[in-house]
Amino acid sequence: MKWTNHAQLQVYGVRLEGWPVDVPHANPSSLSAAQNAEIRDAIDGGSMKFLRLDGTSLISGTTT
């Protein structure tokens, strides 16, 4: 997955919204445990998500 350049996620038919502002756009394997926890918490809390390019959520199927 193209973690370092989120603009290239369209190859997968998705876009990423809500990446934490204080976490660098990098492959999660190169981030600290605390940064990965912040990403996990953002996903779990719903503030970060992958959306299909048509605007529907990959998890709930709802639109934003």
PDB file of N, CA, C, O and CB in Angstrom:
ATOM      1  N   MET A   1       0.841  -1.174   0.000  1.00  0.00           N
ATOM      2  CA  MET A   1       0.000   0.000   0.000  1.00  0.00           C
ATOM      3  C   MET A   1       0.886   1.237   0.000  1.00  0.00           C
ATOM      4  O   MET A   1       1.963   1.229   0.596  1.00  0.00           O
ATOM      5  CB  MET A   1      -0.957  -0.002   1.212  1.00  0.00           C
ATOM      6  N   LYS A   2       0.452   2.272  -0.647  1.00  0.00           N
ATOM      7  CA  LYS A   2       1.254   3.484  -0.796  1.00  0.00           C
ATOM      8  C   LYS A   2       1.040   4.431   0.399  1.00  0.00           C
ATOM      9  O   LYS A   2       0.415   5.484   0.270  1.00  0.00           O
ATOM     10  CB  LYS A   2       0.900   4.201  -2.120  1.00  0.00           C
ATOM     11  N   TRP A   3       1.567   4.032   1.546  1.00  0.00           N
ATOM     12  CA  TRP A   3       1.370   4.813   2.769  1.00  0.00           C
ATOM     13  C   TRP A   3       2.055   6.172   2.715  1.00  0.00           C
ATOM     14  O   TRP A   3       1.541   7.143   3.270  1.00  0.00           O
ATOM     15  CB  TRP A   3       1.880   4.041   3.960  1.00  0.00           C
ATOM     16  N   THR A   4       3.185   6.253   2.066  1.00  0.00           N
ATOM     17  CA  THR A   4       3.944   7.496   2.102  1.00  0.00           C
ATOM     18  C   THR A   4       3.373   8.562   1.185  1.00  0.00           C
ATOM     19  O   THR A   4       3.704   9.738   1.335  1.00  0.00           O
ATOM     20  CB  THR A   4       5.371   7.233   1.733  1.00  0.00           C
ATOM     21  N   ASN A   5       2.534   8.188   0.251  1.00  0.00           N
ATOM     22  CA  ASN A   5       1.895   9.161  -0.626  1.00  0.00           C
ATOM     23  C   ASN A   5       0.424   8.804  -0.746  1.00  0.00           C
ATOM     24  O   ASN A   5       0.014   8.087  -1.658  1.00  0.00           O
ATOM     25  CB  ASN A   5       2.578   9.200  -2.026  1.00  0.00           C
ATOM     26  N   HIS A   6      -0.357   9.315   0.187  1.00  0.00           N
ATOM     27  CA  HIS A   6      -1.776   8.972   0.238  1.00  0.00           C
ATOM     28  C   HIS A   6      -2.523   9.375  -1.028  1.00  0.00           C
ATOM     29  O   HIS A   6      -3.592   8.837  -1.312  1.00  0.00           O
ATOM     30  CB  HIS A   6      -2.419   9.628   1.433  1.00  0.00           C
ATOM     31  N   ALA A   7      -1.978  10.305  -1.782  1.00  0.00           N
ATOM     32  CA  ALA A   7      -2.627  10.717  -3.028  1.00  0.00           C
ATOM     33  C   ALA A   7      -2.632   9.580  -4.045  1.00  0.00           C
ATOM     34  O   ALA A   7      -3.436   9.602  -4.977  1.00  0.00           O
ATOM     35  CB  ALA A   7      -1.924  11.946  -3.618  1.00  0.00           C
ATOM     36  N   GLN A   8      -1.761   8.593  -3.890  1.00  0.00           N
ATOM     37  CA  GLN A   8      -1.692   7.490  -4.841  1.00  0.00           C
ATOM     38  C   GLN A   8      -2.587   6.314  -4.462  1.00  0.00           C
ATOM     39  O   GLN A   8      -2.550   5.276  -5.122  1.00  0.00           O
ATOM     40  CB  GLN A   8      -0.275   7.018  -4.963  1.00  0.00           C
ATOM     41  N   LEU A   9      -3.380   6.460  -3.424  1.00  0.00           N
ATOM     42  CA  LEU A   9      -4.269   5.377  -3.020  1.00  0.00           C
ATOM     43  C   LEU A   9      -5.368   5.112  -4.033  1.00  0.00           C
ATOM     44  O   LEU A   9      -6.022   4.071  -3.970  1.00  0.00           O
ATOM     45  CB  LEU A   9      -4.881   5.688  -1.685  1.00  0.00           C
ATOM     46  N   GLN A  10      -5.586   6.033  -4.969  1.00  0.00           N
ATOM     47  CA  GLN A  10      -6.640   5.820  -5.961  1.00  0.00           C
ATOM     48  C   GLN A  10      -6.383   4.551  -6.778  1.00  0.00           C
ATOM     49  O   GLN A  10      -7.312   4.002  -7.370  1.00  0.00           O
ATOM     50  CB  GLN A  10      -6.746   7.035  -6.894  1.00  0.00           C
ATOM     51  N   VAL A  11      -5.145   4.086  -6.816  1.00  0.00           N
ATOM     52  CA  VAL A  11      -4.830   2.828  -7.493  1.00  0.00           C
ATOM     53  C   VAL A  11      -5.673   1.693  -6.893  1.00  0.00           C
ATOM     54  O   VAL A  11      -6.054   0.753  -7.591  1.00  0.00           O
ATOM     55  CB  VAL A  11      -3.308   2.505  -7.374  1.00  0.00           C
ATOM     56  N   TYR A  12      -5.953   1.797  -5.609  1.00  0.00           N
ATOM     57  CA  TYR A  12      -6.738   0.786  -4.910  1.00  0.00           C
ATOM     58  C   TYR A  12      -8.229   1.133  -4.875  1.00  0.00           C
ATOM     59  O   TYR A  12      -9.028   0.388  -4.307  1.00  0.00           O
ATOM     60  CB  TYR A  12      -6.214   0.616  -3.496  1.00  0.00           C
ATOM     61  N   GLY A  13      -8.600   2.258  -5.478  1.00  0.00           N
ATOM     62  CA  GLY A  13      -9.999   2.665  -5.496  1.00  0.00           C
ATOM     63  C   GLY A  13     -10.467   3.274  -4.193  1.00  0.00           C
ATOM     64  O   GLY A  13     -11.666   3.308  -3.918  1.00  0.00           O
ATOM     65  N   VAL A  14      -9.525   3.762  -3.378  1.00  0.00           N
ATOM     66  CA  VAL A  14      -9.875   4.338  -2.081  1.00  0.00           C
ATOM     67  C   VAL A  14      -9.123   5.640  -1.846  1.00  0.00           C
ATOM     68  O   VAL A  14      -8.166   5.971  -2.546  1.00  0.00           O
ATOM     69  CB  VAL A  14      -9.574   3.345  -0.953  1.00  0.00           C
ATOM     70  N   ARG A  15      -9.588   6.362  -0.842  1.00  0.00           N
ATOM     71  CA  ARG A  15      -8.851   7.508  -0.327  1.00  0.00           C
ATOM     72  C   ARG A  15      -8.853   7.398   1.186  1.00  0.00           C
ATOM     73  O   ARG A  15      -9.735   6.760   1.763  1.00  0.00           O
ATOM     74  CB  ARG A  15      -9.474   8.870  -0.807  1.00  0.00           C
ATOM     75  N   LEU A  16      -7.891   8.004   1.823  1.00  0.00           N
ATOM     76  CA  LEU A  16      -7.735   7.949   3.268  1.00  0.00           C
ATOM     77  C   LEU A  16      -8.049   9.313   3.831  1.00  0.00           C
ATOM     78  O   LEU A  16      -7.474  10.315   3.408  1.00  0.00           O
ATOM     79  CB  LEU A  16      -6.310   7.497   3.670  1.00  0.00           C
ATOM     80  N   GLU A  17      -8.961   9.356   4.787  1.00  0.00           N
ATOM     81  CA  GLU A  17      -9.314  10.616   5.439  1.00  0.00           C
ATOM     82  C   GLU A  17      -9.066  10.506   6.932  1.00  0.00           C
ATOM     83  O   GLU A  17      -9.333   9.473   7.545  1.00  0.00           O
ATOM     84  CB  GLU A  17     -10.787  10.990   5.162  1.00  0.00           C
ATOM     85  N   GLY A  18      -8.553  11.580   7.506  1.00  0.00           N
ATOM     86  CA  GLY A  18      -8.412  11.669   8.950  1.00  0.00           C
ATOM     87  C   GLY A  18      -7.092  11.212   9.524  1.00  0.00           C
ATOM     88  O   GLY A  18      -7.003  10.934  10.720  1.00  0.00           O
ATOM     89  N   TRP A  19      -6.044  11.126   8.685  1.00  0.00           N
ATOM     90  CA  TRP A  19      -4.723  10.754   9.204  1.00  0.00           C
ATOM     91  C   TRP A  19      -4.350  11.755  10.283  1.00  0.00           C
ATOM     92  O   TRP A  19      -4.455  12.958  10.041  1.00  0.00           O
ATOM     93  CB  TRP A  19      -3.637  10.719   8.064  1.00  0.00           C
ATOM     94  N   PRO A  20      -3.917  11.319  11.465  1.00  0.00           N
ATOM     95  CA  PRO A  20      -3.559  12.250  12.542  1.00  0.00           C
ATOM     96  C   PRO A  20      -2.500  13.256  12.097  1.00  0.00           C
ATOM     97  O   PRO A  20      -1.486  12.880  11.508  1.00  0.00           O
ATOM     98  CB  PRO A  20      -3.056  11.478  13.761  1.00  0.00           C
ATOM     99  N   VAL A  21      -2.739  14.526  12.379  1.00  0.00           N
ATOM    100  CA  VAL A  21      -1.861  15.587  11.884  1.00  0.00           C
ATOM    101  C   VAL A  21      -0.450  15.529  12.456  1.00  0.00           C
ATOM    102  O   VAL A  21       0.496  15.984  11.814  1.00  0.00           O
ATOM    103  CB  VAL A  21      -2.463  16.921  12.195  1.00  0.00           C
ATOM    104  N   ASP A  22      -0.299  14.978  13.650  1.00  0.00           N
ATOM    105  CA  ASP A  22       1.030  14.933  14.259  1.00  0.00           C
ATOM    106  C   ASP A  22       1.779  13.627  13.968  1.00  0.00           C
ATOM    107  O   ASP A  22       2.836  13.378  14.547  1.00  0.00           O
ATOM    108  CB  ASP A  22       0.909  15.122  15.754  1.00  0.00           C
ATOM    109  N   VAL A  23       1.234  12.793  13.071  1.00  0.00           N
ATOM    110  CA  VAL A  23       1.911  11.562  12.661  1.00  0.00           C
ATOM    111  C   VAL A  23       2.354  11.745  11.212  1.00  0.00           C
ATOM    112  O   VAL A  23       1.533  12.067  10.352  1.00  0.00           O
ATOM    113  CB  VAL A  23       0.974  10.299  12.822  1.00  0.00           C
ATOM    114  N   PRO A  24       3.649  11.543  10.929  1.00  0.00           N
ATOM    115  CA  PRO A  24       4.111  11.720   9.550  1.00  0.00           C
ATOM    116  C   PRO A  24       3.474  10.701   8.610  1.00  0.00           C
ATOM    117  O   PRO A  24       3.158   9.583   9.017  1.00  0.00           O
ATOM    118  CB  PRO A  24       5.632  11.607   9.483  1.00  0.00           C
ATOM    119  N   HIS A  25       3.291  11.090   7.366  1.00  0.00           N
ATOM    120  CA  HIS A  25       2.784  10.167   6.347  1.00  0.00           C
ATOM    121  C   HIS A  25       3.921   9.235   5.995  1.00  0.00           C
ATOM    122  O   HIS A  25       4.780   9.566   5.178  1.00  0.00           O
ATOM    123  CB  HIS A  25       2.246  10.926   5.072  1.00  0.00           C
ATOM    124  N   ALA A  26       3.923   8.083   6.606  1.00  0.00           N
ATOM    125  CA  ALA A  26       4.993   7.107   6.421  1.00  0.00           C
ATOM    126  C   ALA A  26       4.422   5.708   6.577  1.00  0.00           C
ATOM    127  O   ALA A  26       3.325   5.524   7.105  1.00  0.00           O
ATOM    128  CB  ALA A  26       6.149   7.345   7.430  1.00  0.00           C
ATOM    129  N   ASN A  27       5.172   4.738   6.114  1.00  0.00           N
ATOM    130  CA  ASN A  27       4.778   3.359   6.299  1.00  0.00           C
ATOM    131  C   ASN A  27       4.696   3.088   7.799  1.00  0.00           C
ATOM    132  O   ASN A  27       5.638   3.403   8.527  1.00  0.00           O
ATOM    133  CB  ASN A  27       5.774   2.387   5.597  1.00  0.00           C
ATOM    134  N   PRO A  28       3.602   2.516   8.273  1.00  0.00           N
ATOM    135  CA  PRO A  28       3.478   2.265   9.707  1.00  0.00           C
ATOM    136  C   PRO A  28       4.619   1.439  10.289  1.00  0.00           C
ATOM    137  O   PRO A  28       4.899   1.558  11.482  1.00  0.00           O
ATOM    138  CB  PRO A  28       2.185   1.574   9.980  1.00  0.00           C
ATOM    139  N   SER A  29       5.283   0.614   9.499  1.00  0.00           N
ATOM    140  CA  SER A  29       6.399  -0.165  10.035  1.00  0.00           C
ATOM    141  C   SER A  29       7.588   0.711  10.401  1.00  0.00           C
ATOM    142  O   SER A  29       8.471   0.274  11.140  1.00  0.00           O
ATOM    143  CB  SER A  29       6.829  -1.214   9.033  1.00  0.00           C
ATOM    144  N   SER A  30       7.625   1.945   9.893  1.00  0.00           N
ATOM    145  CA  SER A  30       8.721   2.844  10.231  1.00  0.00           C
ATOM    146  C   SER A  30       8.336   3.854  11.313  1.00  0.00           C
ATOM    147  O   SER A  30       9.158   4.683  11.704  1.00  0.00           O
ATOM    148  CB  SER A  30       9.183   3.577   8.990  1.00  0.00           C
ATOM    149  N   LEU A  31       7.110   3.793  11.793  1.00  0.00           N
ATOM    150  CA  LEU A  31       6.643   4.713  12.836  1.00  0.00           C
ATOM    151  C   LEU A  31       6.864   4.109  14.217  1.00  0.00           C
ATOM    152  O   LEU A  31       7.071   2.903  14.355  1.00  0.00           O
ATOM    153  CB  LEU A  31       5.150   5.052  12.635  1.00  0.00           C
ATOM    154  N   SER A  32       6.818   4.954  15.225  1.00  0.00           N
ATOM    155  CA  SER A  32       6.978   4.476  16.597  1.00  0.00           C
ATOM    156  C   SER A  32       5.706   3.761  17.048  1.00  0.00           C
ATOM    157  O   SER A  32       4.654   3.878  16.419  1.00  0.00           O
ATOM    158  CB  SER A  32       7.310   5.649  17.553  1.00  0.00           C
ATOM    159  N   ALA A  33       5.823   3.031  18.132  1.00  0.00           N
ATOM    160  CA  ALA A  33       4.659   2.338  18.696  1.00  0.00           C
ATOM    161  C   ALA A  33       3.578   3.342  19.084  1.00  0.00           C
ATOM    162  O   ALA A  33       2.389   3.079  18.898  1.00  0.00           O
ATOM    163  CB  ALA A  33       5.069   1.493  19.925  1.00  0.00           C
ATOM    164  N   ALA A  34       3.985   4.491  19.621  1.00  0.00           N
ATOM    165  CA  ALA A  34       3.016   5.520  20.019  1.00  0.00           C
ATOM    166  C   ALA A  34       2.287   6.090  18.803  1.00  0.00           C
ATOM    167  O   ALA A  34       1.082   6.336  18.860  1.00  0.00           O
ATOM    168  CB  ALA A  34       3.721   6.651  20.786  1.00  0.00           C
ATOM    169  N   GLN A  35       3.009   6.298  17.712  1.00  0.00           N
ATOM    170  CA  GLN A  35       2.385   6.817  16.490  1.00  0.00           C
ATOM    171  C   GLN A  35       1.414   5.791  15.901  1.00  0.00           C
ATOM    172  O   GLN A  35       0.330   6.150  15.440  1.00  0.00           O
ATOM    173  CB  GLN A  35       3.465   7.188  15.448  1.00  0.00           C
ATOM    174  N   ASN A  36       1.805   4.516  15.917  1.00  0.00           N
ATOM    175  CA  ASN A  36       0.909   3.476  15.433  1.00  0.00           C
ATOM    176  C   ASN A  36      -0.321   3.353  16.324  1.00  0.00           C
ATOM    177  O   ASN A  36      -1.419   3.084  15.837  1.00  0.00           O
ATOM    178  CB  ASN A  36       1.640   2.141  15.356  1.00  0.00           C
ATOM    179  N   ALA A  37      -0.142   3.545  17.614  1.00  0.00           N
ATOM    180  CA  ALA A  37      -1.291   3.520  18.524  1.00  0.00           C
ATOM    181  C   ALA A  37      -2.239   4.671  18.207  1.00  0.00           C
ATOM    182  O   ALA A  37      -3.457   4.508  18.277  1.00  0.00           O
ATOM    183  CB  ALA A  37      -0.825   3.599  19.997  1.00  0.00           C
ATOM    184  N   GLU A  38      -1.693   5.827  17.860  1.00  0.00           N
ATOM    185  CA  GLU A  38      -2.526   6.970  17.502  1.00  0.00           C
ATOM    186  C   GLU A  38      -3.321   6.690  16.220  1.00  0.00           C
ATOM    187  O   GLU A  38      -4.492   7.054  16.115  1.00  0.00           O
ATOM    188  CB  GLU A  38      -1.657   8.227  17.327  1.00  0.00           C
ATOM    189  N   ILE A  39      -2.676   6.045  15.255  1.00  0.00           N
ATOM    190  CA  ILE A  39      -3.373   5.668  14.022  1.00  0.00           C
ATOM    191  C   ILE A  39      -4.472   4.652  14.335  1.00  0.00           C
ATOM    192  O   ILE A  39      -5.599   4.783  13.859  1.00  0.00           O
ATOM    193  CB  ILE A  39      -2.377   5.085  12.981  1.00  0.00           C
ATOM    194  N   ARG A  40      -4.137   3.646  15.135  1.00  0.00           N
ATOM    195  CA  ARG A  40      -5.129   2.636  15.522  1.00  0.00           C
ATOM    196  C   ARG A  40      -6.313   3.270  16.235  1.00  0.00           C
ATOM    197  O   ARG A  40      -7.466   2.940  15.953  1.00  0.00           O
ATOM    198  CB  ARG A  40      -4.489   1.575  16.419  1.00  0.00           C
ATOM    199  N   ASP A  41      -6.026   4.178  17.157  1.00  0.00           N
ATOM    200  CA  ASP A  41      -7.102   4.847  17.897  1.00  0.00           C
ATOM    201  C   ASP A  41      -7.967   5.695  16.974  1.00  0.00           C
ATOM    202  O   ASP A  41      -9.180   5.782  17.166  1.00  0.00           O
ATOM    203  CB  ASP A  41      -6.521   5.721  19.010  1.00  0.00           C
ATOM    204  N   ALA A  42      -7.351   6.320  15.973  1.00  0.00           N
ATOM    205  CA  ALA A  42      -8.114   7.123  15.012  1.00  0.00           C
ATOM    206  C   ALA A  42      -9.043   6.231  14.184  1.00  0.00           C
ATOM    207  O   ALA A  42     -10.182   6.606  13.903  1.00  0.00           O
ATOM    208  CB  ALA A  42      -7.158   7.910  14.082  1.00  0.00           C
ATOM    209  N   ILE A  43      -8.558   5.067  13.801  1.00  0.00           N
ATOM    210  CA  ILE A  43      -9.407   4.130  13.055  1.00  0.00           C
ATOM    211  C   ILE A  43     -10.516   3.600  13.957  1.00  0.00           C
ATOM    212  O   ILE A  43     -11.685   3.595  13.573  1.00  0.00           O
ATOM    213  CB  ILE A  43      -8.567   2.957  12.487  1.00  0.00           C
ATOM    214  N   ASP A  44     -10.149   3.154  15.154  1.00  0.00           N
ATOM    215  CA  ASP A  44     -11.147   2.619  16.088  1.00  0.00           C
ATOM    216  C   ASP A  44     -12.194   3.661  16.455  1.00  0.00           C
ATOM    217  O   ASP A  44     -13.370   3.337  16.621  1.00  0.00           O
ATOM    218  CB  ASP A  44     -10.467   2.108  17.351  1.00  0.00           C
ATOM    219  N   GLY A  45     -11.764   4.914  16.581  1.00  0.00           N
ATOM    220  CA  GLY A  45     -12.678   5.984  16.970  1.00  0.00           C
ATOM    221  C   GLY A  45     -13.483   6.553  15.810  1.00  0.00           C
ATOM    222  O   GLY A  45     -14.406   7.340  16.019  1.00  0.00           O
ATOM    223  N   GLY A  46     -13.139   6.159  14.592  1.00  0.00           N
ATOM    224  CA  GLY A  46     -13.885   6.603  13.430  1.00  0.00           C
ATOM    225  C   GLY A  46     -13.427   7.919  12.828  1.00  0.00           C
ATOM    226  O   GLY A  46     -14.017   8.386  11.853  1.00  0.00           O
ATOM    227  N   SER A  47     -12.383   8.530  13.390  1.00  0.00           N
ATOM    228  CA  SER A  47     -11.917   9.804  12.832  1.00  0.00           C
ATOM    229  C   SER A  47     -11.004   9.602  11.621  1.00  0.00           C
ATOM    230  O   SER A  47     -10.775  10.539  10.856  1.00  0.00           O
ATOM    231  CB  SER A  47     -11.181  10.604  13.901  1.00  0.00           C
ATOM    232  N   MET A  48     -10.484   8.390  11.444  1.00  0.00           N
ATOM    233  CA  MET A  48      -9.676   8.062  10.272  1.00  0.00           C
ATOM    234  C   MET A  48     -10.309   6.858   9.606  1.00  0.00           C
ATOM    235  O   MET A  48     -10.654   5.875  10.261  1.00  0.00           O
ATOM    236  CB  MET A  48      -8.178   7.781  10.654  1.00  0.00           C
ATOM    237  N   LYS A  49     -10.457   6.949   8.282  1.00  0.00           N
ATOM    238  CA  LYS A  49     -11.071   5.833   7.567  1.00  0.00           C
ATOM    239  C   LYS A  49     -10.676   5.834   6.105  1.00  0.00           C
ATOM    240  O   LYS A  49     -10.293   6.857   5.537  1.00  0.00           O
ATOM    241  CB  LYS A  49     -12.584   5.885   7.695  1.00  0.00           C
ATOM    242  N   PHE A  50     -10.781   4.668   5.522  1.00  0.00           N
ATOM    243  CA  PHE A  50     -10.622   4.511   4.091  1.00  0.00           C
ATOM    244  C   PHE A  50     -12.012   4.631   3.480  1.00  0.00           C
ATOM    245  O   PHE A  50     -12.967   4.007   3.941  1.00  0.00           O
ATOM    246  CB  PHE A  50      -9.936   3.142   3.725  1.00  0.00           C
ATOM    247  N   LEU A  51     -12.102   5.435   2.448  1.00  0.00           N
ATOM    248  CA  LEU A  51     -13.365   5.607   1.740  1.00  0.00           C
ATOM    249  C   LEU A  51     -13.178   5.211   0.291  1.00  0.00           C
ATOM    250  O   LEU A  51     -12.129   5.461  -0.304  1.00  0.00           O
ATOM    251  CB  LEU A  51     -13.876   7.062   1.848  1.00  0.00           C
ATOM    252  N   ARG A  52     -14.192   4.597  -0.266  1.00  0.00           N
ATOM    253  CA  ARG A  52     -14.164   4.331  -1.700  1.00  0.00           C
ATOM    254  C   ARG A  52     -14.183   5.668  -2.421  1.00  0.00           C
ATOM    255  O   ARG A  52     -14.674   6.661  -1.885  1.00  0.00           O
ATOM    256  CB  ARG A  52     -15.367   3.431  -2.143  1.00  0.00           C
ATOM    257  N   LEU A  53     -13.659   5.694  -3.612  1.00  0.00           N
ATOM    258  CA  LEU A  53     -13.627   6.944  -4.366  1.00  0.00           C
ATOM    259  C   LEU A  53     -15.019   7.489  -4.646  1.00  0.00           C
ATOM    260  O   LEU A  53     -15.169   8.680  -4.918  1.00  0.00           O
ATOM    261  CB  LEU A  53     -12.891   6.741  -5.668  1.00  0.00           C
ATOM    262  N   ASP A  54     -16.050   6.633  -4.585  1.00  0.00           N
ATOM    263  CA  ASP A  54     -17.411   7.120  -4.769  1.00  0.00           C
ATOM    264  C   ASP A  54     -17.980   7.738  -3.487  1.00  0.00           C
ATOM    265  O   ASP A  54     -19.126   8.187  -3.467  1.00  0.00           O
ATOM    266  CB  ASP A  54     -18.305   5.986  -5.238  1.00  0.00           C
ATOM    267  N   GLY A  55     -17.170   7.757  -2.414  1.00  0.00           N
ATOM    268  CA  GLY A  55     -17.581   8.412  -1.174  1.00  0.00           C
ATOM    269  C   GLY A  55     -18.190   7.498  -0.130  1.00  0.00           C
ATOM    270  O   GLY A  55     -18.539   7.966   0.954  1.00  0.00           O
ATOM    271  N   THR A  56     -18.332   6.203  -0.415  1.00  0.00           N
ATOM    272  CA  THR A  56     -18.906   5.306   0.573  1.00  0.00           C
ATOM    273  C   THR A  56     -17.821   4.719   1.445  1.00  0.00           C
ATOM    274  O   THR A  56     -16.705   4.472   0.989  1.00  0.00           O
ATOM    275  CB  THR A  56     -19.701   4.198  -0.101  1.00  0.00           C
ATOM    276  N   SER A  57     -18.153   4.500   2.693  1.00  0.00           N
ATOM    277  CA  SER A  57     -17.212   3.951   3.650  1.00  0.00           C
ATOM    278  C   SER A  57     -16.974   2.495   3.367  1.00  0.00           C
ATOM    279  O   SER A  57     -17.898   1.782   2.976  1.00  0.00           O
ATOM    280  CB  SER A  57     -17.708   4.139   5.068  1.00  0.00           C
ATOM    281  N   LEU A  58     -15.758   2.035   3.554  1.00  0.00           N
ATOM    282  CA  LEU A  58     -15.455   0.631   3.356  1.00  0.00           C
ATOM    283  C   LEU A  58     -15.940  -0.206   4.537  1.00  0.00           C
ATOM    284  O   LEU A  58     -16.077  -1.424   4.422  1.00  0.00           O
ATOM    285  CB  LEU A  58     -13.957   0.439   3.150  1.00  0.00           C
ATOM    286  N   ILE A  59     -16.197   0.439   5.661  1.00  0.00           N
ATOM    287  CA  ILE A  59     -16.620  -0.311   6.847  1.00  0.00           C
ATOM    288  C   ILE A  59     -18.138  -0.336   6.970  1.00  0.00           C
ATOM    289  O   ILE A  59     -18.732  -1.408   7.084  1.00  0.00           O
ATOM    290  CB  ILE A  59     -16.002   0.294   8.111  1.00  0.00           C
ATOM    291  N   SER A  60     -18.762   0.816   6.949  1.00  0.00           N
ATOM    292  CA  SER A  60     -20.197   0.856   7.209  1.00  0.00           C
ATOM    293  C   SER A  60     -21.053   0.962   5.959  1.00  0.00           C
ATOM    294  O   SER A  60     -22.259   0.723   6.013  1.00  0.00           O
ATOM    295  CB  SER A  60     -20.505   1.998   8.102  1.00  0.00           C
ATOM    296  N   GLY A  61     -20.442   1.318   4.826  1.00  0.00           N
ATOM    297  CA  GLY A  61     -21.211   1.468   3.609  1.00  0.00           C
ATOM    298  C   GLY A  61     -21.969   2.765   3.541  1.00  0.00           C
ATOM    299  O   GLY A  61     -22.779   2.956   2.634  1.00  0.00           O
ATOM    300  N   THR A  62     -21.729   3.677   4.485  1.00  0.00           N
ATOM    301  CA  THR A  62     -22.416   4.950   4.499  1.00  0.00           C
ATOM    302  C   THR A  62     -21.645   5.989   3.724  1.00  0.00           C
ATOM    303  O   THR A  62     -20.456   5.811   3.460  1.00  0.00           O
ATOM    304  CB  THR A  62     -22.641   5.417   5.913  1.00  0.00           C
ATOM    305  N   THR A  63     -22.290   7.051   3.362  1.00  0.00           N
ATOM    306  CA  THR A  63     -21.606   8.139   2.693  1.00  0.00           C
ATOM    307  C   THR A  63     -21.247   9.210   3.703  1.00  0.00           C
ATOM    308  O   THR A  63     -21.826   9.286   4.787  1.00  0.00           O
ATOM    309  CB  THR A  63     -22.468   8.720   1.567  1.00  0.00           C
ATOM    310  N   THR A  64     -20.286  10.031   3.330  1.00  0.00           N
ATOM    311  CA  THR A  64     -19.901  11.128   4.217  1.00  0.00           C
ATOM    312  C   THR A  64     -20.382  12.431   3.676  1.00  0.00           C
ATOM    313  O   THR A  64     -20.153  13.475   4.286  1.00  0.00           O
ATOM    314  CB  THR A  64     -18.402  11.173   4.414  1.00  0.00           C
TER     315      THR A  64
END
